Amino acid sequence: MPHLTVHLPENRLTGKEPLLIAALTDAVVDVYGAWARDHVRIRLAGVPAGRFAQGGKAVDTTASVTLGIRAGVFDRPDAADITARLGAALTDAVTRVVGDDLRAGTTVELVASPPERTFVGGSLSV
């Protein structure tokens, strides 16, 4: 089950939440297929001004996307293609909604989750 946590400057996120949720969901579906749509979980976090920094200076042109995915995706023969597509699609989704000036400062991190370590509603997710 793909689950995303997205941190964006609060002033850039406010009012764009529904569009960003749709764009991020579509990005995952474009890579995984239609079956994934109902399984995508997204948490948006607005970061107050002055709390994103790059090079020792506060900036509002950065974003952080963490995508938790099943560890098995990294063992597939097409893993390099899938991960590259996810990184590009998620970056495109953020910049399309929030602004292209965030592209250079957007980080996408793919985090492997072994099947026995993902729980939904207190039960192991299958």
N, C-alpha and C positions, 0 to 999 in steps of 0.2 A: 504494500500500500504506500504510494508516494505521499510523503508529508513534507510540506515546505514551511520554513520560517523565514520571513522576509523583514529585514530592518531597513527602513528608509527615513530620511529626514522628515520629521513630523509635518513641517510646513509644505513639503512636496507631496505627501501622502493624503492629507486631509481632503475629503471630498472625492477622491479618486478610487476609494476602496472597491466599489462594485466593479468598475472597469478593470482594475488590476487583478482582482480575483478571477474574473472571466478570462483575461489574457493569460494568466499563469496556468489556469486549468487547461485552456486550449493548447498551450505550449506542451504540457505533459501529454495530453491526448494525441497531439501531432506526432510525438515520438513513440509512445506506447500503444496507441490505438484506442478506439472508442470504449473498450471494456474498462479502461482506467478512469473514465470521467467520474463515476460515482465513488471512486476510492481516493480521489485527491483530497487531501486535507491541507488547509492553508491557515497560517497564523501571521497576521500583519502586525508589525510593531513600529510605531512612530518614535523616532529618536529625537528628543528635544534639541533645539539649536545649540551648537557648541559642543555636542557630545559625539560627533563623528569627526575624526581627525585623520589627516594624511600628512606625512612628512613633518609632524610636530605642530601642525596648524589645523584649526577647526575648519571644516568644509561642509557644504551642503550638496556636494555633487558626487556622493558615493552611496552605494547600496550594497547590502549583503543578503545573498540568497543561500540558504542551506536546504538541501534536498536529501531527506532520508529515504534511501531505497534499499531493496533487498540486496544482500551481499552477492547473491548468485549472478547478478547482472554483470559483475566484473569478471566472471569466469567464462562468459559466453564468447564464442569466436568473433562476434561483432561488437564486443564491448567498447572498443575504441570509437567506433562509429556512433554507438548509442550515447556514450558520455559526451562526445563532441556535439552531437545534436542537442542534447539536454542543455549543455552550457550555453550554446548559441541561442536556443529557443527561449530560455528563461531570461537571458540578458535582453533579447529583443522584446520580450513581453514587458519588462520593467521600463525600458527606454521608450517604447511606443506609448505607454500610458503616462509616465512621469516626466519624460524629457530625454532627448538624445544626449544632452550634456552629461548625463550620468553614465553613459556607456563605458568610458575609460575607467571610471571608478567603481564599476559594478563587479563584485566578486561572487562567483557561484561555487559552492562547495558541495560535492556529492559525498554523502556519508553512508557507508555500508552498514546495514543492519542485518545480522544473522536472523533467520526465521524464528529462532527460539527466543528472540529478544524484543519482539514487537507485540504489544498488547493493546487491545481496544476494549474499553468498558470493563477492564480488569481481567479479560480473557485473552489467551494467546490468539493472535491474528493469523488466519490461514491464508 
